[in-house]
Amino acid sequence: MTKVKKGLWVLAIMGMLAILAGTVGRQPIYNLYREIEYQQGTPTAAEREVHAYAEKHKIPYGSYPKDLIALLEINPETRDFVLNYPTRQEIPVDLSGYSRESVPLFLQWDPMWGYEPYGSGCIGQTGCGPTCLAMAGYYLTGEERFNPKDVAVFSAQNGYYAAGYGSSWTLISEGGGKLGLKVQELPLVKGKMTKAVEAGHPVILALGQGDFTSSGHYIVLTGWDGEAFRVNDPNSRVRSERLWTYEELESQIRNIWELSV
């Protein structure tokens, strides 16, 4: 059999398996389809890592959603979160380990809430907006209802998630007020931003393409050292550990909100 014919047969079999998996809803069929797809394709580095881990731990490769593997591809910090997906267990939300001396860093892919559904995926993938609002709210009030899981539920129930786009800006501007916070939109003026964080008010930024995202993202400004901002990025501990100058952030900023009580 020629390579072309063999390839066509493989594609035909994969197509049949995909139809069966969708129609019958049988996970074993879908798992077989995903395995054949992997073997016949050109796997990315993340796909190879997930496949090797799955094989070692006797986990079906098909247990890993494709978009979750894509998360690992673009953010290596999510490695444990992604690899542990099939064996995930519900963990009660407990914020007692977070200090309020400064705005705490909540990571959207923390297992305490990251696997919870939100929008087209889970909080770990699409929950930067609720996670930022939770950081600001918990810092300002100390109330445990300001955690990414509960804020994501609030966001979904109130229509603040826009399919295909993520959390809408109204989650912050309107939703923050509904949750009892004072929210003021700020202009793109360095002095206004520094004054807000120096007053102890978290500042949430909506960002476009740049250092933090290829599409859209939210981060929190938590402080100012006289030359640069301290930042909490809900998707990266690494980016949260360095300082960011106004000039670095300026072209990426799409909107700005100061939060207080």
N, C-alpha and C positions, 0 to 999 in steps of 0.2 A: 504493500500500500504506500503510495507516495505521501510525502509530508503534507502536501496540500489537502489530499483526501482525508488523511488522518486528522488534520486540523479541523476540517469541516465536520467530521464525525464527532469530534470532541465538542465543538460548538453546538451541534444538534443535541447531544446528550445533555449538555449544560442547560440548554434551553428547555428541554423536557423536564429536567429536574427542577428548574426554577418555576415552571408552570405547576408541577405537582406540589412543590413546597407552598406555593401561594394558594393553590386550590384546596389541597388536603390539610394544609397547616401542620404538617408533620416535621418537627424539628430535625429528626435524623436525616430526612431527605435534604433539608436545607443545609445541614452541616456537610453532607456529601457534596452538594453543589459548591459550597464555599471552598472545600478542600480541593476539588478539581480546578476551580477557578484560580486558586493560589498556585497549584502545581503547573498550570498551563500559562500563567501570566508572568509578568516581570515584577516581582514584589518590591515594594519600597523597603527602606531600612526598618521602619516601624513595623511593617507587616512581617518582615523576617523575624524581628525580635519577639513580637506577639506569638507568631507561629511556633517558634522554638520554645517559648515559655509554656504554651498550651500543650505542646507535645511532651515536654518534660513532666508536666503535672497532670497529664492524661485528661486535659480539658478540650472539648471540641473547639476547633478554631472558629467555627460558625457561631459560637457563643459570644463572640466579640463583634458588636456593631461596627460597620465600616467607618462611620463618622467618628466613633470613639478612637479607632486606630489612627485616623487622620489627626485627631487631637494630639496624640503622642508624636506624630510626625512633625508638627509645628511647634510643640512645646515639650521638650524632653523632661521638664520638671514634673510632668503628670505621669511619669512612668509607672509608679506603684499604683496610682489611682486607676490607670487603664488596665494593667495586668491583673489586678485583683477584682475586676468587674464581675466575672462569673461567680465568684465566691463571696460577693459583697453581703454584708449583713447590716440590718438597721442599727444605727448607733444613736442613743438618745442625745439630743442637743444639750450640751453643757458648756456654758461660757465662763464658768468660774475660773478657768485657767488663764483668762485674758485680762490683762491689766488695763485700767482706764486712765493711767497717767498720761498716755498719749492715745491717739486713735489706733485701736488694735487692728492688726492685719488679719482679715478673714480671707482665706483662699477659697475660691469658688469650687475647687476640686478637693476640698477637705472631705474625707469619708463621712463626716457627721451629717453632711447635707448634699454633697456633690452628686450623688447618684439619684437624687430626687428629680422627678420629671419637671421640666420647665420648657414651655414653648415646643420647638421642634426637636429638642434633645433632653439633656439633663442640666442641672445647675452648673455642673463642672464644665459644660460646653458653652452654655448660652446665658449663664446667670451673673454676668459681671454687674449689671444694673442693680438687681436686688442685693447683691453682696456689698456693693459700695454704699447703698442706702442703709443697710444693716450696720456697717462699720460706723457710719456717722451717727446713726440713731443710738446705738449702744454706748458709744463714747459720751454722747450728750446726756443721756438719761439713765444709763445703767440697767435698763429694762431688757430682760431676756427675750421679749417678743421681737426685739430687733436682732434677729439672726437670719442668715440667708434663706433657710428653709421656709420660715414663716413669712418673710417679706416676699419671697417668690410666689407663695400661695396667694398672698394679698394682691400681688401684681397681676397674676393670671385671672383671679376672680374679678378684678376691676378693669380688665381689658387693656392693661398697659403693655402686654406683649404683642408686638406686631409681627405676624408670620412673615418669614423671609428677611426680616430686618433685626429682630431682637427687641429688647426693652425700649419702649418709646421714651422720649424726653419727658413726657408728662408723668412718668413714674416718679421722677424727681420733683418736678415743678408743682405737680398737683398731688401726687401720691404722698410725698413727704408731708404736705400739710394735713392730709387726711389722717396720717399717723401721729399727728400732734407736734410736728416740727415746724419751725419758721424757715421758709425757703425764699431766698432773694436771688434773682438772676443778676449776674454781674457782667459788666462790659469787659472786653478783652483789653484790660488795662493792668499793667504790672502792679502799680501801686494799690489798686483796689484789691487785688488777689493777696498781696503780701499783708495788707492791713487786716484782712479777714482771718488769715491763719494765725497772725500774731495775736489776734483777739481770742484765740482758742476755738475758732469756728472752722469745722471741716469744710473744704471746698471740693465739690464733685465736678469733674471735667468730663464732658462728652468729647471723645477723640475720633478723628478720622484716620486715614491711612498714614502710617509712619513707624515710629520705633516700637509701638505697643500693639499694633494691629494692622491687618491688611484690609480691613473693612470698617468696623466701628467698635468702640470700646469705651468703658467708663473706668476712671481711676479717681483716687481721693488725694488732694493735697493736704498734708497733715502738719506742715511746719515750714519755717523759713529761717535759714541760718545767716542771713545777711547777704548771701551771694546766690543761693540756690534753694529749691524747694525739696522738702522731704515728701515722698510719694508712697502711697499704698496702692499697688497694682494687684487686684484680686486674682490675676492669672499668673503672677510671677513673683516669687520670693526674691529672685535675683535682681529684677528691675526695681524692687522695693528697697533694696539694700544700698542703692547708690543715690546720689543727689542729682537733681535735674534743674538746669538753669531755665529762666523764663524764655530765653532765646531758643533753646532746644524744643520747648513745648509749644511755643507760640503758633507756628504754622499748622500744628496738628489739632489745635483746639477748635471745637465746633460750638460748644456752649459751656456756660459756667454757672454754678449755683453755690451760694454760701448758705450753710445750714446752722441753725442755732435753736435755742429754746426760749 
